């Protein structure tokens, strides 16, 4: 892994400055290395991780709460941004919106980690107090290229 450790991607993840988001074309050994590095950095509380609320929950009451107050996984941020841009102030239909999106991925920790899942609504919860959270960490997902 010496070459991987010399890359900008590895450096950014190792400093806690980037989320590890994986796609199916990435070699498995590279994904495992980046996942291990990200977990160590998260456990050490470095970089973006102390402020990250992707799995604990971000209170989203509008676009400004998303852009000014929440540190979340970019894929979730983009889906929330697109949803809010439709002018919908309520998150009541957000999971349905995610079900209609084209996100296809595998959940590595599932009983069948090679099974394809379609729609982020399977890994996103919305509670009545406008809190959105992912039910699995981003490094547990491997997205399929569109």
N, C-alpha and C positions, 0 to 999 in steps of 0.2 A: 503493500500500500504506500510506499514512499512517494510515488508519483501523485497519487490522490492527495496525500497530505500537503503537497506543494501547490495545490490548486487554490484559486480564489474561493470557490464554493466551499471547500473544506475549511479554509481559514474563517470565512464568514460564519459558518455553523459553529466552529470551535470557539469563536468569540461571542457567540450568542446574538449575532447580528442578523441572522436569517433563519427562517423556518425551514426544516427539512421537508420538502414536498417532493414526492417521488412519482415517476411515471414508469410504465411497464417496460420501456426500452432501456432503462438503467440496469446495468448488471447487478445481480443480487449481492455480490460481495461488496460492491461499492455502496449500495444502499445500507447494508448492515453496518459498515464502518461509519457512515454518516449518522445513522440512527444511534449507534453507541456514543458517538461524540456529542450529539444533541442531548441525549439523556444525561450524560455526565455534566454538561454545561447547565442544564435545567436544574439538576440536583444541587449544583454549586450556587445557583441563584445568580447567574451572570447574564449580562446582555439584556435582551428583551424579556427573558423568562420571568423575572420578578413581577413584571407588569402584565404579563399575558393572562387573559381571561377566556381563552378559547374553550377550555373544558370546564371552567368553574362558572362561567356565565357573564355575559356582557348585557347590561341594561340598555336597550335600544329604544329610545322614544322619538327618534327622528334622525335625520342625516347628520346633524351636528354632534349628537351623542356618539355616533359611529366614527366620525372623523376626528373628533376632539378628545373623546374620553376612553375609547376602547382600543386595546392592543390585542388583535386577534389574527388568526391564520388568514393570509391573503385570499385564499379561495372563498372562505366564509365571508370575508369583508366584501369581495366583489359581488357575491350573490346577494348579500344584504343591500349593498349600494344599488344594484340593479332593481331590486324589489322596491326599495324606498323611492327610487327615481320614477316609478310608475305613479307616484302620488298617494300611495296607500299608507296612511298613518298607523294602521293597526297591523300587528304581526300575526293576526289570526289566520291569514291565508299563506303565510311564508312557507310552511312545510309543503303545502300544495304546489306553490311556486317552485320549490326545490324538486318536487317529484316530476315536474314537467321539464326540468333542465336536462341537458345531455350528459351530465357527469356520470361516468362509468368507472368503477374502481373495484379493487379487492380489499377486504379487511383481513390483514395478516393474522390477527389473533382469533379469528373466528374458527368454528369447528371445521369449516371447509374453506381454508385460506385461498384456494385457487378459484373459488366461485366468484363470478362477476356480479356486482350489485349496481343497480342503476338508480340514480337520484340520491342527493345528499340528505333527503328527508329521513333516510334510515339511520343517520348518525348525527342528527341535529334535533335538539329539543327546544321548544318555546314554552315558557311558563306564563301564567296569567299576569305577572308583573312586568311583562315586556323583556324578560331575560332570555337570551339565546345562548346555547352552549352546544359544543360538540360532545358526543358521548364517548368518543375514542380520540386518542391523540393523533395529530396529523401524521406522525411517522408510522402509524399503524395502517395507513391507507396507501395503496399504490394505484394511481390513476391510469386509465387507458388513454392514449393519445387520440385526439379527435380525428 
